């Protein structure tokens, strides 16, 4: 199973930013993000303490569902 971070990199670098691409771009630049994790709890807890923008946890939850179904 690939990491959530690896999945999120498919959302990076949009010309017209979306919430999904903003989260992916932030994850790319956040050196302490758990990049090798596939654990919902670990990533969710990290985002709770280091939320990059208002609503990012909702974006994460939505993308997590897509991530799980793609693996």
DSSP file (Angstrom, degrees, kcal/mol; ACC not computed):
  #  RESIDUE AA STRUCTURE BP1 BP2  ACC     N-H-->O    O-->H-N    N-H-->O    O-->H-N    TCO  KAPPA ALPHA  PHI   PSI    X-CA   Y-CA   Z-CA
    1    1 A X              0   0    0      0, 0.0     2,-0.1     0, 0.0    70,-0.0   0.000 360.0 360.0 360.0 129.8    0.0    0.0    0.0
    2    2 A X        -     0   0    0      1,-0.1    34,-0.0     2,-0.1    69,-0.0  -0.442 360.0 -97.5 -77.4 156.5    1.4    3.4   -0.9
    3    3 A X     >  -     0   0    0      1,-0.1     4,-2.0    -2,-0.1    35,-0.2  -0.261  25.1-116.4 -71.0 159.5    1.5    6.1    1.7
    4    4 A X  H  > S+     0   0    0     33,-1.9     4,-2.7     1,-0.2     5,-0.2   0.887 117.3  57.5 -61.1 -39.4   -1.2    8.8    1.9
    5    5 A X  H  > S+     0   0    0     32,-0.5     4,-1.5    30,-0.3    -1,-0.2   0.926 105.0  50.1 -57.0 -46.5    1.5   11.4    1.1
    6    6 A X  H  4 S+     0   0    0     29,-0.4     4,-0.3     1,-0.2     3,-0.3   0.912 111.2  49.2 -60.6 -43.2    2.3    9.5   -2.1
    7    7 A X  H >< S+     0   0    0     -4,-2.0     3,-1.5     1,-0.2    -1,-0.2   0.916 108.5  54.2 -60.0 -43.7   -1.4    9.5   -3.1
    8    8 A X  H >< S+     0   0    0     -4,-2.7     3,-2.5     1,-0.3     4,-0.3   0.766  90.2  73.9 -66.0 -26.0   -1.7   13.2   -2.3
    9    9 A X  G >< S+     0   0    0     -4,-1.5     3,-0.9    -3,-0.3    -1,-0.3   0.700  83.8  69.1 -64.2 -16.1    1.1   14.2   -4.6
   10   10 A X  G <  S+     0   0    0     -3,-1.5    -1,-0.3    -4,-0.3    -2,-0.2   0.636  98.2  52.4 -72.2 -12.8   -1.2   13.5   -7.5
   11   11 A X  G <  S+     0   0    0     -3,-2.5     3,-0.4    -4,-0.2    -1,-0.2   0.416  89.0 112.5-100.5  -1.1   -3.2   16.6   -6.4
   12   12 A X    <   +     0   0    0     -3,-0.9    10,-0.1    -4,-0.3     9,-0.1  -0.281  65.1  20.6 -74.7 155.9   -0.1   18.9   -6.3
   13   13 A X        +     0   0    0      8,-0.3     2,-0.2     1,-0.2    -1,-0.2   0.781  67.5 173.1  68.4  36.1    0.6   21.9   -8.6
   14   14 A X        -     0   0    0     -3,-0.4     3,-0.2     1,-0.1    -1,-0.2  -0.527  33.8-138.7 -74.3 142.4   -2.8   22.9  -10.0
   15   15 A X  S    S+     0   0    0      1,-0.3     2,-0.7    -2,-0.2    -1,-0.1   0.895 104.1  39.5 -66.7 -39.4   -2.8   26.1  -12.0
   16   16 A X  S    S-     0   0    0     -3,-0.0    -1,-0.3     0, 0.0     5,-0.1  -0.904 102.9-130.7-109.3 101.3   -6.1   27.0  -10.4
   17   17 A X        -     0   0    0     -2,-0.7     2,-0.2    -3,-0.2    -2,-0.1  -0.164  25.1-171.9 -59.1 140.3   -5.6   25.9   -6.7
   18   18 A X     >  -     0   0    0     -7,-0.2     4,-2.6     1,-0.0     5,-0.2  -0.722  42.5-100.8-116.1 171.5   -8.3   23.8   -5.0
   19   19 A X  H  > S+     0   0    0     -2,-0.2     4,-2.2     1,-0.2     5,-0.2   0.890 125.2  53.4 -60.7 -37.0   -8.5   22.9   -1.4
   20   20 A X  H  > S+     0   0    0      1,-0.2     4,-2.2     2,-0.2    -1,-0.2   0.919 111.0  44.0 -63.7 -44.6   -7.1   19.5   -2.4
   21   21 A X  H  > S+     0   0    0      2,-0.2     4,-2.9     1,-0.2    -8,-0.3   0.860 110.9  55.0 -71.5 -34.1   -4.1   21.0   -4.2
   22   22 A X  H  X S+     0   0    0     -4,-2.6     4,-2.2     2,-0.2    -1,-0.2   0.917 110.5  46.1 -62.5 -42.3   -3.5   23.4   -1.4
   23   23 A X  H  X S+     0   0    0     -4,-2.2     4,-2.6     2,-0.2    -2,-0.2   0.923 113.9  48.4 -66.1 -43.4   -3.3   20.6    1.1
   24   24 A X  H  X S+     0   0    0     -4,-2.2     4,-2.1     2,-0.2    -2,-0.2   0.911 111.8  49.0 -63.5 -42.7   -1.0   18.6   -1.2
   25   25 A X  H  X S+     0   0    0     -4,-2.9     4,-1.6     2,-0.2    -1,-0.2   0.899 112.3  48.9 -64.0 -40.0    1.3   21.5   -1.7
   26   26 A X  H  X S+     0   0    0     -4,-2.2     4,-1.5    -5,-0.2    -2,-0.2   0.928 109.4  51.8 -64.5 -44.5    1.5   22.2    2.0
   27   27 A X  H  < S+     0   0    0     -4,-2.6     6,-0.2     1,-0.2    -2,-0.2   0.884 107.5  54.1 -59.2 -38.8    2.2   18.5    2.7
   28   28 A X  H  < S+     0   0    0     -4,-2.1    -1,-0.2     1,-0.2    -2,-0.2   0.886 114.8  38.9 -62.2 -40.2    5.0   18.6    0.2
   29   29 A X  H  < S+     0   0    0     -4,-1.6     2,-1.0    -3,-0.1    -1,-0.2   0.603  92.9  95.4 -89.2 -11.1    6.7   21.6    1.9
   30   30 A X    ><  -     0   0    0     -4,-1.5     3,-1.4    -3,-0.2    -1,-0.1  -0.708  57.7-165.9 -85.5 103.6    6.0   20.4    5.5
   31   31 A X  T 3  S+     0   0    0     -2,-1.0     4,-0.2     1,-0.3    -1,-0.2   0.765  83.5  49.1 -63.9 -27.9    9.2   18.7    6.5
   32   32 A X  T 3  S+     0   0    0      2,-0.1    -1,-0.3     3,-0.0    -2,-0.1   0.455  78.1 123.0 -93.8  -0.2    7.7   17.0    9.6
   33   33 A X  S <  S-     0   0    0     -3,-1.4     2,-2.3    -6,-0.2     3,-0.1  -0.372  77.8-109.9 -61.0 138.2    4.6   15.6    7.9
   34   34 A X    >   +     0   0    0      1,-0.2     3,-1.6     8,-0.1   -29,-0.3  -0.435  47.7 173.4 -71.5  79.2    4.5   11.8    8.3
   35   35 A X  T 3  S+     0   0    0     -2,-2.3   -29,-0.4     1,-0.3   -30,-0.3   0.674  70.9  48.3 -67.1 -21.3    5.2   11.1    4.7
   36   36 A X  T 3  S+     0   0    0     -3,-0.1    -1,-0.3   -31,-0.1     2,-0.2   0.354  89.0 114.0-100.4   6.4    5.5    7.3    5.0
   37   37 A X    <   +     0   0    0     -3,-1.6   -33,-1.9     1,-0.1   -32,-0.5  -0.508  36.9 176.5 -85.7 145.3    2.4    6.8    7.0
   38   38 A X        +     0   0    0    -35,-0.2     2,-0.6    -2,-0.2    -1,-0.1   0.020  52.1 115.0-123.1  20.7   -0.8    5.0    5.9
   39   39 A X     >  -     0   0    0      1,-0.2     4,-2.2     2,-0.0     5,-0.3  -0.837  54.0-157.9-100.1 119.5   -2.4    5.5    9.3
   40   40 A X  H  > S+     0   0    0     -2,-0.6     4,-3.0     1,-0.2     5,-0.3   0.933  95.1  51.1 -56.8 -47.4   -5.5    7.6    9.4
   41   41 A X  H  > S+     0   0    0      1,-0.2     4,-2.4     2,-0.2     5,-0.2   0.904 110.1  48.0 -61.3 -43.9   -5.0    8.3   13.2
   42   42 A X  H  > S+     0   0    0      2,-0.2     4,-1.9     1,-0.2    -1,-0.2   0.929 117.3  41.0 -63.4 -46.1   -1.4    9.4   12.8
   43   43 A X  H  X S+     0   0    0     -4,-2.2     4,-2.5     2,-0.2    -2,-0.2   0.910 114.7  51.4 -70.9 -41.9   -2.1   11.8    9.9
   44   44 A X  H  X S+     0   0    0     -4,-3.0     4,-2.2    -5,-0.3    -2,-0.2   0.915 110.6  48.7 -61.3 -43.7   -5.3   13.1   11.4
   45   45 A X  H  X S+     0   0    0     -4,-2.4     4,-1.6    -5,-0.3    -1,-0.2   0.907 110.3  51.6 -63.8 -41.2   -3.6   13.9   14.7
   46   46 A X  H  X S+     0   0    0     -4,-1.9     4,-1.6     1,-0.2    -2,-0.2   0.928 111.5  47.2 -60.8 -44.3   -0.7   15.6   12.9
   47   47 A X  H  X S+     0   0    0     -4,-2.5     4,-0.5     1,-0.2    -1,-0.2   0.847 105.7  59.1 -68.0 -33.0   -3.2   17.8   10.9
   48   48 A X  H  < S+     0   0    0     -4,-2.2     3,-0.3     1,-0.2    -1,-0.2   0.885 114.8  36.3 -61.2 -37.4   -5.1   18.6   14.1
   49   49 A X  H  < S+     0   0    0     -4,-1.6    -1,-0.2    -3,-0.2    -2,-0.2   0.692 130.6  31.0 -87.3 -20.9   -2.0   20.1   15.6
   50   50 A X  H  < S+     0   0    0     -4,-1.6    -2,-0.2    -5,-0.2    -1,-0.2  -0.078  75.2 170.5-131.1  34.2   -0.6   21.6   12.4
   51   51 A X     <  -     0   0    0     -4,-0.5     3,-0.1    -3,-0.3    -3,-0.1  -0.255  21.6-156.8 -55.6 123.0   -3.6   22.5   10.3
   52   52 A X        -     0   0    0      1,-0.2     2,-0.3   -29,-0.0    -1,-0.2   0.750  69.5  -2.5 -77.7 -23.5   -2.5   24.6    7.3
   53   53 A X  S >  S-     0   0    0    -30,-0.0     3,-2.0     0, 0.0     4,-0.3  -0.984  89.1 -75.6-161.5 159.6   -5.8   26.3    6.6
   54   54 A X  T 3  S+     0   0    0     -2,-0.3    -2,-0.0     1,-0.3     0, 0.0  -0.387 118.1  19.4 -60.6 128.5   -9.4   26.4    7.8
   55   55 A X  T 3> S+     0   0    0     -2,-0.1     4,-1.9     3,-0.0     3,-0.3   0.425  82.6 124.2  92.3  -0.5  -11.3   23.3    6.6
   56   56 A X  H <> S+     0   0    0     -3,-2.0     4,-2.6     1,-0.2    -2,-0.1   0.823  70.9  56.8 -65.0 -29.5   -8.2   21.3    5.9
   57   57 A X  H  > S+     0   0    0     -4,-0.3     4,-2.4     2,-0.2    -1,-0.2   0.876 106.8  49.0 -69.1 -35.5   -9.4   18.4    8.2
   58   58 A X  H  > S+     0   0    0     -3,-0.3     4,-2.2     2,-0.2    -2,-0.2   0.897 111.6  49.4 -67.7 -39.6  -12.6   18.2    6.2
   59   59 A X  H  X S+     0   0    0     -4,-1.9     4,-2.6     2,-0.2     5,-0.2   0.927 110.7  51.0 -62.9 -44.4  -10.6   18.0    3.0
   60   60 A X  H  X S+     0   0    0     -4,-2.6     4,-2.7     1,-0.2    -2,-0.2   0.933 109.0  50.2 -58.3 -48.1   -8.4   15.4    4.5
   61   61 A X  H  X S+     0   0    0     -4,-2.4     4,-1.6     1,-0.2    -1,-0.2   0.906 112.2  47.6 -58.9 -42.8  -11.4   13.2    5.5
   62   62 A X  H  X S+     0   0    0     -4,-2.2     4,-1.3     1,-0.2    -1,-0.2   0.923 115.2  44.8 -64.5 -44.3  -12.9   13.5    2.0
   63   63 A X  H  X S+     0   0    0     -4,-2.6     4,-2.8     1,-0.2    -2,-0.2   0.826 106.5  60.5 -71.1 -30.8   -9.5   12.6    0.4
   64   64 A X  H  X S+     0   0    0     -4,-2.7     4,-2.9    -5,-0.2    -1,-0.2   0.914 102.3  52.8 -62.0 -41.7   -8.9    9.8    2.9
   65   65 A X  H  X S+     0   0    0     -4,-1.6     4,-1.8     1,-0.2    -1,-0.2   0.912 111.7  45.5 -59.1 -43.3  -12.1    8.0    1.7
   66   66 A X  H  X S+     0   0    0     -4,-1.3     4,-1.2     2,-0.2    -2,-0.2   0.901 111.8  52.8 -66.3 -41.6  -10.9    8.3   -1.9
   67   67 A X  H  X S+     0   0    0     -4,-2.8     4,-0.9     1,-0.2     3,-0.5   0.931 109.0  49.1 -59.1 -48.1   -7.4    7.0   -0.9
   68   68 A X  H >< S+     0   0    0     -4,-2.9     3,-0.6     1,-0.2    -1,-0.2   0.894 111.6  48.3 -61.2 -41.2   -8.8    4.0    0.9
   69   69 A X  H 3< S+     0   0    0     -4,-1.8    -1,-0.2     1,-0.2    -2,-0.2   0.708 108.3  55.4 -74.8 -18.2  -11.0    3.0   -2.1
   70   70 A X  H 3<        0   0    0     -4,-1.2    -1,-0.2    -3,-0.5    -2,-0.2   0.643 360.0 360.0 -87.4 -14.3   -8.1    3.4   -4.5
   71   71 A X    <<        0   0    0     -4,-0.9    -1,-0.2    -3,-0.6    -2,-0.2   0.452 360.0 360.0 -92.2 360.0   -5.8    1.0   -2.7
